[in-house]
Amino acid sequence: MRIPLSSMRVLPVLIRLLRAHLKPYSRPISLLVLLQLVSTIAALYLPTLNADIIDDGVVKGDTGYILQIGAVMIAVTLVQAACSIGAVYYGARTAMAVGRDIRASVFDRVQSFSARELGQFGAPSLITRTTNDVQQVQMLVLMGFNLMVAAPIMCFGGVLMALNQDVPLSALLLVVVPLLGTVVVLLVRRLRPQFRSMQTKIDTVNRVLREQITGIRVIRAFVKDGHEQERFAGANQELTDVSLRVGKLMAFMFPSVMFVVNLSSVAVMWFGAHRIDSGGMQIGALTAFLSYLMQILMSVMMATFMFMMVPRAEVCAERIEEVLGTESSVVPPADPVTELLRRGNLELRNVEFRYPGAEAPVLRGIDILARPGETTAVIGSTGSGKSTLLGLVPRLIDATGGEVLLDGVDVRRLAPELIAETVGLVPQKPYLFSGTVAGNLRYGRPDATDEELWHALEVAQAKEFVEKFPEGLDAPIAQGGGNVSGGQRQRLAIARALVRKPGVYLFDDSFSALDYATDAKLRKALARETAEATVLIVAQRVSTIRDADRIIVLDEGAVVGVGTHQELMADNPTYREIVLSQLTEQEAA
Amino acid sequence: MTTPMNKGPQDGGPGGEVPGGTGPAASGGANGATGSGAADGAAPKIAVSDSQTAAARRGPAGPGRFMGGQGAEKSMDFKGSGKRLLNLLRPERAAIVGVLGLGVLSIGCAVVGPKVLGNATDLIFAGVVGRQAPAGETKAQVLDGLRANGQGGVADMLNSVDFTPGQGMDFGAIGTVLLWVLAIYVASAVFGIVQGRIAANAIQRTVFRMRESVDAKLSRLPLSYFDKQPRGEVLSRVTNDIDNIAQSMQQTTGQVVNSTLTVVGVLAMMFWISPLLALIALISVPASIVVATKVGKRAQPQFVSQWKTTGQLNGHIEEMYTGHALVKVFGRQKESAETFREHNEALYASSFRAQFISGIIQPAMMLIGNLNYVLVAVVGGLRVASGALSIGDVQAFIQYSRQFSQPLTQVASMANLVQSGVASAERVFELLDAPEQSAEPVRPERPAELRGRVAFEDVAFRYDPEKPLIEDLSLKVEPGHTVAIVGPTGAGKTTLVNLLMRFYEVSSGTITLDGVDIAAMTREELRAGIGMVLQDTWLFGGTIAENIAYGADGGATREQIVEAAKAAHVDRFVRTLPDGYDTVIDDEGTGVSAGEKQLITIARAFLAEPSILVLDEATSSVDTRTEVLIQRAMARLRSGRTSFVIAHRLSTIRDADVILVMENGSIVEQGSHDDLIAVGGAYARLYKAQFAEAVAEVD
């Protein structure tokens, strides 16, 4: 599902993000500005010294003076270099720190998300936002420190120095600088939307290509090659058109900007000649003035070009802000209940869950009571809302109607730690973390002993294969559990929940990847282990749940039947349909 | 950039980071703040996307990201591929000649400009000197007078100045020179603009053609090409690599020409003005190289460490986000946050060091540049003082020496771009050179009437010439029959379908459709009559309604779509989504479960109304009850149509007319469910394994 882009205005988002995260670094930033200032002044001083060489050395034929000023120039150069290295130091440090901080706030925000927000964005998208997008913004900050800080100083300093050389001639700046600024701004303003549009077109072309590759069988089977090629040709043409527009603007940009710069130098020469002729200025000052003019124009240009780098970071900032601006729909209670009579009574009262804007609710009017020592099973079709139902208990999502009660207390009033302690969920897609078998098993209870781990493995029918690993409990697990089979993954995930010994077990179709024999053995062992606990099992396989104390039949988000296997077989047509789709009449009896 | 896979949902942009896009290479623009030709602000790359994910999030696509292209992949055959890449430009020959010609003109003008401007300075200086000298005397008398006054140095200097004593500035002459300069700059700009437009046109046309040929190629490649290598690999070639080539071409073609011309031109002017100063200026080149490599070497390990910590951090983020529910359920947010903080801190430390050290290159270069400036100013000043050089020349020379280093660094940084561009081109060429599927028959045949009689006669097939997969397979299917194919993984069930659809071609034997050899039909004709639903569902970026309507020729009405969705039992699910049928899903289908995806694909097939239906594990992720309900709906669809059903769950195929049991590429049993159970062979064993055992265990 795609998230509709919010209608936030674009540039302010970037500024807002940066302003918030630059604030703590006002000290190093002011140091940076100071260093840039000194470095710029030093750089600006060089042409003045050069002017002195010409006016007082060359014109007067004083070679000693030339060498003397030369030495001063070298000293100034060294100061300039030292200061700019200092500026680079603070720039790099602060930019990286800002990146670190933004990354941390995004990560914290995502951690607070419920399954709903996570599903909305999608984990891959959130990962990119936390890593790549933050990285882009960080690079912009770094470049900003290097360029944006120096540019105005350089510009301002250049103006001062130019005034120092000759005030009347400096009036030229009033014409030249705005002229260049206007040319660059006009061009950049036209370029920016084109750049954005180009990026969208590239995305489209790549998406079409990607779909052609991932869907190749379907496209060929439905004889849609022609359709797809047309789609591509259209996207390609659009991309080429906009790239060409960008290319032509760029082709116009550099020669015209250089022309303005060159035009300015010609003007300086002409008016400078008049100033010199009237005795108002020396010839060396003319050369120096020319240098300053160049510096001013270049800094104006750099600052403006910098804005061309901005769109990319803008998009990233938008996407980061989108995360930071999303509040979790599951909010921890302000005044949490921290203790429960640990009996493990689980009750759902008239629960409803609905996505905002959806026509039909995922779940409606759900009433379930699960007691300790009992196994309650939920069975239903694909899309009937079974997993959603389980997610309500540990507050992966919150119900939009009704309430979920643990020992009579609404879960929304419970401390998150308390819920985590009480409820053990084995999700549908068993996910293992990279590390070792033991590390994963201890995930819920770091202080569990090896004996406890082996016991859990035994119950989960995982002991046998773990024993076969040469490293046993210390066998490595790849990210996501990629190096063990689906069935092994499921059993390890079950063992992990067992180690925790929670009062309430939630199994979300956790036995689906097991063969029937293992499934049966596991359930038998599990029954002993969880004798005291409340067990809620969601399953598709009838054989998995037919012995449950209570079976709840879910259809289209509502409970359509409650009872034991026999009772439901007798009077619940939906249940019968489910059973008969898996077993023959006589097998089911 | 090694093969980054575009795995993420597409809510942003294209895959792939352009090598050298960020990092020091980009910040190198800072140079321009003091240099003259800041024109290298180059096109910013606004590649931002989620689809960079897989590659970007692990470790940002290799060190190249951070090292400004140092990680650019080396190509296998740089020369050959480079040549071929240039060959792509062949249709643009005329344009290229134009670009070169105009480049020479434009750069030539730009290079001559400062020298001519220097003449203006000399005229101004002459005016200054002339005015101070007493009128009526000759230049020689003035100089002699100065020497007599012990001002020999000044006299030496003035010797080369063309002044007329007593005469002030000759504004007529100055004006003429300046007008010339202006004309030269105008010409340079005009030539430059025209050159740029021609270049942009030629490049965009070339890139367009390349994309076009790649897309056309995709449709001609046999399916085996896509099956043999990871999809991400192919994807990366057609998206990232082509983007990279386009970027490299856009950024280098014009600039390589211009930068090279500028270096040559500026160098020539510098030597013309003063060979001595030119040599001094040239010293800065090796000095810059030494500094750059020295600092670069220092920075290298820091970048490696930055890359490593990035990988660790991103790995943690990936795990914590993917396992988000677990972190919550087990109440491990605190630990997760703590680990994150550690990695984040480590990344901060290493990236700060890396950026700082590599950032030093900038000021170091500036230092060299400024030292050079001082040298030129001092030596130039001394030369002017001795009369060997005019002031205008020194001024011009200073301008040149500043213009000189800029294009040089540009060419150097472009070497990286070119290299990575050629490496990408090589990978694209590999794709373009891959063998294509067999040509369509010249005079295609077609069945007189499509009834759905399918026959396999002595069919043999092998993916790998060494390993026979299907041998001597014969099979006759009557129109309207349902054929179920069962058997263990790797038995060749899907291969049978692949052969029928001509996704793969038989090695020997024939398959006929209503008596016509399918190899004699066009693929299009054959496939148009067959509807297919695969286990591996595919949804494209678009609304759910669009995805369902995909199979229908000429589109479908909303009623038809909803009806198909109802038949596939996915209508209710769609209605729980925020925008119902108009909910946009991406090709990753985020938020839609595997089972739900399968149902949507089935709805698609319902709309297509084919003559022959092929279901390859089409309901493997759907619960059994829904499966049965769909089966019933499908029975209606199937009536009168031949269908092939591959299923893992035997419960779903009990009603098939014929059940084929495949093992190791051949049919070992054939018959109805009851027949086969009665025989007690392979099918009966399979059936028992799935049901009887389960029942026994439960009881």
Interface residues (C-beta under 8 A of the other chain):
Chain A: M1 R2 I3 S39 A43 L46 L49 N50 I53 I54 G57 V58 V59 K60 G61 D62 T63 I66 L67 I69 G70 M73 I74 T77 L78 Q80 A81 S84 I85 V88 Y89 G91 A92 R93 A95 M96 A97 G99 R100 R103 A104 F107 D108 V110 Q111 F113 A115 L118 G119 Q120 G122 A123 P124 S125 L126 I127 T128 R129 T130 T131 N132 D133 Q135 Q136 M139 L142 M143 N146 L147 A150 A151 M154 F195 R196 M198 Q199 I202 D203 V205 N206 R207 L209 R210 E211 Q212 I213 T214 G215 I216 R217 V218 R220 A221 F222 V223 K224 D225 E228 Q229 F232 A233 N236 Q237 L239 T240 S243 L244 V246 G247 K248 M250 A251 F252 F254 P255 S256 V257 M258 F259 V261 N262 L263 S265 V266 M269 W270 G272 A273 H274 I276 D277 I283 L286 T287 L290 S291 M294 Q295 M298 S299 M301 M302 F305 M308 M309 P311 R312 V315 C316 R319 R354 Y355 P356 G357 A358 E359 A360 P361 V362 G380 S381 T382 G383 G385 G391 P394 R395 L396 P416 E417 I419 A420 E421 V423 G424 L425 P427 Y431 F433 S434 Y443 G444 Q479 G480 R500 Y516 A517 D519 A520 K521 Q540 S543 R546 D547 E556 G557 T574 E577 I578 L580 S581 Q582 L583 T584 E587
Chain B: N6 K7 G8 P9 Q10 D11 G12 G13 P14 G15 T22 G23 A26 S27 G29 A30 G32 A33 T34 G35 S36 G37 A38 A39 G41 A43 P44 K45 I46 A47 V48 S49 D50 S51 Q52 T53 A54 A56 R57 P60 S106 A110 G113 L117 A120 T121 L123 I124 F125 G127 V128 R131 Q151 G152 G153 V154 A155 D156 M157 G168 M169 F171 I174 G175 L178 V181 L182 Y185 V186 S188 A189 V190 F191 G192 I193 Q195 G196 R197 A199 A200 N201 I203 Q204 R205 V207 F208 R211 E212 V214 D215 A216 L218 S219 L223 F226 R231 V234 L235 V238 T239 D243 A246 Q250 G254 T310 L313 N314 G315 I317 E318 E319 M320 Y321 T322 G323 H324 A325 L326 V327 K328 V329 F330 G331 R332 Q333 S336 A337 F340 R341 N344 E345 L347 Y348 S351 F352 Q355 F356 G359 I360 Q362 P363 A364 M366 L367 N370 L371 Y373 V374 L375 A377 V378 G381 L382 V384 A385 I391 V394 Q395 I398 M501 F503 R523 E524 R527 A528 I530 G531 M532 L534 D536 W538 F540 G541 Y550 G551 H569 V570 R572 F573 R575 T576 L577 P578 D579 G580 T583 V584 I585 D586 D587 E588 T590 G591 V592 S593 G595 E596 L599 T601 A608 V614 S621 V622 D623 T624 R625 T626 E627 V628 L629 S651 Q690 F691 A692 E693 A694 V695 E697 V698
